[in-house]
Amino acid sequence: MSYRTIIQEAWLYTQQHKKLIYWYGFFPSIFTTAAGVMYLGYQFFAFKKSELFDHAEKSFMNDVIDFIFRYFSEHGDQSVPLIIVAVILGLIYLLLPTLTQAAAIQVIARHRNGQEASVGDGIKYGLLSYLPLFEYHTVIKTFGVFTILFESAFVLRNLGLSVFQTLLPIFIIFMIVGVIMSLLFTYADLYIIIDGEPVMKSITKSAKIVVLHWQKTFLIAALMMIIGIRIIIQILLLILVPALVLFAASYMAIGALAQIGVIIAAVVGVLALFFAAYLAGVVDIFSYAVWTYTFLELTQEKELSARDAALSARDAA
């Protein structure tokens, strides 16, 4: 099967299974998208108040901490509920995406093989591979491209340009290594979820199958990267809409107009978040389907050695 056929069938499957999009795509994407927006916002304001662009006495992190302590001191009765909500949201952000990925891939693989599997069945099967998958994600994110970018941004912002220039070759090397690792480990999570393999064995098997089928893996990875970049651009454009509304509200007259502007910005921001989360959820399910179909196809093929090929040719003669 060609990679074009795999992508077409994966997209058709995604369109036919809206429940997977809602429960395993849209719902976790609300938390990941919101966390991503908050993190990018933090990076923007942290750079804005750094020595590179400003000579502020306090960093943006100090401002955030001061605001939190001041708010809790003025609203002591709200501190405990807010802390509980923050802990719950943090746990959901850390645990839910991994669980929904395992559940979605289980359902997709079982449907591909002609089995009956519901959304609830996905959670049941996903829980069985949750811990090793969470362990794998924890390890692989350490060498992720975005992790290295944020670490380099931290060095640039806090240690200065000269230190950043000194460490830049190291960051570039780690980034190249991270890209190579992410490509070699393309099928590791699928081995963990579908075959129940341990983490290290999954990584080894993934590297082997990528080397043996590097052309198809590279083509699909490149196409999915292009789709991912396009979605990221669309999400950023969606985020700009409430930001522009809020910016306009800040220049309105104080009083009712300013309050109306803030309310409009909040409503538009929530709607933009939901739409961006749905868009990201569709892409997530589509991506899971593409890689699951590819994985099932490649692992069904028997790799012949040079001796096997010679024997087959001799028998054919």
For each residue, the residues with C-beta under 8 A, 3 or more apart:
1: 5 6 297
2: 5 6
3: 6 7 216 219 220 223 294
4: 7 8
5: 1 2 8 9
6: 1 2 3 9 10 220 290 293 294 297
7: 3 4 10 11 220 223 290
8: 4 5 11 12
9: 5 6 12 13 289 293
10: 6 7 13 14 286 289 290 293
11: 7 8 14 15 286 289
12: 8 9 15 16
13: 9 10 16 17 108 111 289
14: 10 11 17 20 21 282 285 286 289
15: 11 12 18
16: 12 13
17: 13 14 20 21 111 285
18: 15 21 22
19: 22 23 119
20: 14 17 23 24 25 104 107 108 119 122 285
21: 14 17 18 24 25 26 278 281 282 285
22: 18 19 25 26 27 281
23: 19 20 26 27 100 119
24: 20 21 27 28 100 101 103 104 107 119 122 281 284 285
25: 20 21 22 28 29 100 104 278 280 281 282 283 284 285
26: 21 22 23 29 30 277 278 281
27: 22 23 24 30 96 100 281
28: 24 25 31 32 96 97 100 281 284
29: 25 26 32 33 276 277 278 280 281 284
30: 26 27 33 34 273 274 277
31: 28 34 35 89 92 93 96 97
32: 28 29 35 36 93 97 280
33: 29 30 36 37 235 273 276 277 280
34: 30 31 37 38 273
35: 31 32 38 39 93
36: 32 33 39 40
37: 33 34 40 41 239 273
38: 34 35 41 42
39: 35 36 42 43 150
40: 36 37 43 44
41: 37 38 44 45
42: 38 39 45 46 60 64
43: 39 40 46 47 150 153
44: 40 41 47 48
45: 41 42 48 49 60
46: 42 43 49 50 59 60 61 157
47: 43 44 50 52 53 153 157
48: 44 45 53 54 60
49: 45 46 53 54 56 58 59 60 63
50: 46 47 53 54 59 157 158
51: 54 55 160
52: 47 156 157 161
53: 47 48 49 50
54: 48 49 50 51
55: 51
56: 49 59
57:
58: 49 62 63 66
59: 46 49 50 56 62 63
60: 42 45 46 48 49 63 64
61: 46 64 65
62: 58 59 65 66
63: 49 58 59 60 66 67
64: 42 60 61 67 68
65: 61 62 68 69
66: 58 62 63 69 70
67: 63 64 70 71
68: 64 65 71 72
69: 65 66 72 73
70: 66 67 73 74
71: 67 68 74 75
72: 68 69 75 76 78 79 82
73: 69 70 76
74: 70 71
75: 71 72 78 79
76: 72 73 79
77:
78: 72 75 81 82
79: 72 75 76 82 83
80: 83 84
81: 78 84 85
82: 72 78 79 85 86
83: 79 80 86 87
84: 80 81 87 88
85: 81 82 88 89
86: 82 83 89 90
87: 83 84 90 91
88: 84 85 91 92
89: 31 85 86 92 93
90: 86 87 93 94
91: 87 88 94 95
92: 31 88 89 95 96
93: 31 32 35 89 90 96 97
94: 90 91
95: 91 92 98 99 134
96: 27 28 31 92 93 99 100
97: 28 31 32 93 100 101
98: 95 101 102 130 133 134 137
99: 95 96 102 103 123 126 127 130
100: 23 24 25 27 28 96 97 103 104 126
101: 24 97 98 104 105 126 133 189 193 284 288
102: 98 99 105 106 125 126 127 129 130 133 193
103: 24 99 100 106 107 119 122 123 125 126
104: 20 24 25 100 101 107 108 122 126 284 285 288
105: 101 102 108 109 126 189 190 193 194 288 292
106: 102 103 109 110 117 121 122 125 126 129 193 194
107: 20 24 103 104 110 111 117 118 119 121 122 125
108: 13 20 104 105 111 112 288 289 292 293
109: 105 106 112 113 193 194 292 296
110: 106 107 113 115 116 117 121 125
111: 13 17 107 108 114 115 117
112: 108 109 292 293 296
113: 109 110 296
114: 111
115: 110 111
116: 110
117: 106 107 110 111 121 122 125
118: 107 121 122
119: 19 20 23 24 103 107 122 123
120: 123 124
121: 106 107 110 117 118 124 125
122: 20 24 103 104 106 107 117 118 119 125 126
123: 99 103 119 120 126 127
124: 120 121 127 128
125: 102 103 106 107 110 117 121 122 128 129
126: 99 100 101 102 103 104 105 106 122 123 129 130 193
127: 99 102 123 124 130
128: 124 125 196
129: 102 106 125 126 132 133 192 193 196
130: 98 99 102 126 127 133 134
131: 134 135
132: 129 135 136 192 198 199 202
133: 98 101 102 129 130 136 137 189 192 193
134: 95 98 130 131 137 138
135: 131 132 138 139 199
136: 132 133 139 140 188 189 192 199 202 203
137: 98 133 134 140 141 189
138: 134 135 141 142
139: 135 136 142 199
140: 136 137 143 144 181 182 185 188
141: 137 138 144 147
142: 138 139 147
143: 140 147 148 174 177 178 181 182
144: 140 141 147 148 178 182
145: 148 149 175 178 179 182
146: 149 150
147: 141 142 143 144 150 151 178
148: 143 144 145 151 152 171 174 175 178
149: 145 146 152 153 175
150: 39 43 146 147 153 154
151: 147 148 154 155 171
152: 148 149 155 156 164 167 168 171
153: 43 47 149 150 156 157
154: 150 151 157 158
155: 151 152 158 159 163 164 167
156: 52 152 153 159 160 161 164
157: 46 47 50 52 153 154
158: 50 154 155
159: 155 156 163 164
160: 51 156 163 164
161: 52 156 164 165
162: 165 166
163: 155 159 160 166 167
164: 152 155 156 159 160 161 167 168
165: 161 162 168
166: 162 163
167: 152 155 163 164 170 171
168: 152 164 165 171 172
169: 172 173
170: 167 173 174
171: 148 151 152 167 168 174 175
172: 168 169 175 176
173: 169 170 176 177
174: 143 148 170 171 177 178
175: 145 148 149 171 172 178 179
176: 172 173 179 180
177: 143 173 174 180 181
178: 143 144 145 147 148 174 175 181 182
179: 145 175 176 182 183
180: 176 177 183 184
181: 140 143 177 178 184 185
182: 140 143 144 145 178 179 185 186
183: 179 180 186 210 217 218 221
184: 180 181 203 206 207 210 211
185: 140 181 182 188 203 206 207
186: 182 183 206 210 217 221 291
187: 190 191 202 205 206 209 210 291 295 298
188: 136 140 185 191 192 199 202 203 205 206
189: 101 105 133 136 137 192 193 202
190: 105 187 193 194 195 206 291 292 295
191: 187 188 194 195 197 201 202 205 206
192: 129 132 133 136 188 189 195 196 197 198 199 202
193: 101 102 105 106 109 126 129 133 189 190
194: 105 106 109 190 191 292 295 296
195: 190 191 192 202
196: 128 129 192
197: 191 192 201 202 205
198: 132 192 201 202
199: 132 135 136 139 188 192 202 203
200: 203 204
201: 191 197 198 204 205
202: 132 136 187 188 189 191 192 195 197 198 199 205 206
203: 136 184 185 188 199 200 206 207
204: 200 201 207 208
205: 187 188 191 197 201 202 208 209
206: 184 185 186 187 188 190 191 202 203 209 210
207: 184 185 203 204 210 211
208: 204 205 211 212
209: 187 205 206 212 213 217 298 299
210: 183 184 186 187 206 207 213 214 217
211: 184 207 208 214
212: 208 209 303
213: 209 210 216 217 298
214: 210 211 217 218
215: 218 219
216: 3 213 219 220 294 298
217: 183 186 209 210 213 214 220 221 294
218: 183 214 215 221 222
219: 3 215 216 222 223
220: 3 6 7 216 217 223 224 290 291 294
221: 183 186 217 218 224 225
222: 218 219 225 226
223: 3 7 219 220 226 227
224: 220 221 227 228 287 290
225: 221 222 228 229
226: 222 223 229 230
227: 223 224 230 231 283 286 287
228: 224 225 231 232 283 287
229: 225 226 232 233
230: 226 227 233 234
231: 227 228 234 235 279 280 283
232: 228 229 235 236
233: 229 230 236 237
234: 230 231 237 238 276 279
235: 33 231 232 238 239 276 279 280
236: 232 233 239 240
237: 233 234 240 241
238: 234 235 241 272 275 276
239: 37 235 236 242 243 272 276
240: 236 237 243 244
241: 237 238 244 245 268 272
242: 239 245 246 265 266 268 269 272
243: 239 240 246 247
244: 240 241 247 248
245: 241 242 248 249 261 264 265 268
246: 242 243 249 250 261 262 265 269
247: 243 244 250 251
248: 244 245 251 252 261
249: 245 246 252 257 258 260 261 262 264 265
250: 246 247 258 261
251: 247 248
252: 248 249 257 258 260 261
253: 257 258
254: 257 258
255: 258 259
256: 259 260
257: 249 252 253 254 260 261
258: 249 250 252 253 254 255 261 262
259: 255 256 262 263
260: 249 252 256 257 263 264
261: 245 246 248 249 250 252 257 258 264 265
262: 246 249 258 259 265 266
263: 259 260 266 267
264: 245 249 260 261 267 268
265: 242 245 246 249 261 262 268 269
266: 242 262 263 269 270
267: 263 264 270 271
268: 241 242 245 264 265 271 272
269: 242 246 265 266 272 273
270: 266 267 273 274
271: 267 268 274 275
272: 238 239 241 242 268 269 275 276
273: 30 33 34 37 269 270 276 277
274: 30 270 271 277 278
275: 238 271 272 278 279
276: 29 33 234 235 238 239 272 273 279 280
277: 26 29 30 33 273 274 280 281
278: 21 25 26 29 274 275 281 282
279: 231 234 235 275 276 282 283
280: 25 29 32 33 231 235 276 277 283 284
281: 21 22 24 25 26 27 28 29 277 278 284 285
282: 14 21 25 278 279 285 286
283: 25 227 228 231 279 280 286 287
284: 24 25 28 29 101 104 280 281 287 288
285: 14 17 20 21 24 25 104 281 282 288 289
286: 10 11 14 227 282 283 289 290
287: 224 227 228 283 284 290 291
288: 101 104 105 108 284 285 291 292
289: 9 10 11 13 14 108 285 286 292 293
290: 6 7 10 220 224 286 287 293 294
291: 186 187 190 220 287 288 294 295
292: 105 108 109 112 190 194 288 289 295 296
293: 6 9 10 108 112 289 290 296 297
294: 3 6 216 217 220 290 291 297 298
295: 187 190 194 291 292 298 299
296: 109 112 113 194 292 293 299 300
297: 1 6 293 294 300 301
298: 187 209 213 216 294 295 301
299: 209 295 296
300: 296 297
301: 297 298
302:
303: 212
304: 308 309 312
305: 308 309
306: 309 310
307: 310 311
308: 304 305 311 312
309: 304 305 306 312 313
310: 306 307 313 314
311: 307 308 314 315
312: 304 308 309 315 316
313: 309 310 316 317
314: 310 311 317
315: 311 312
316: 312 313
317: 313 314
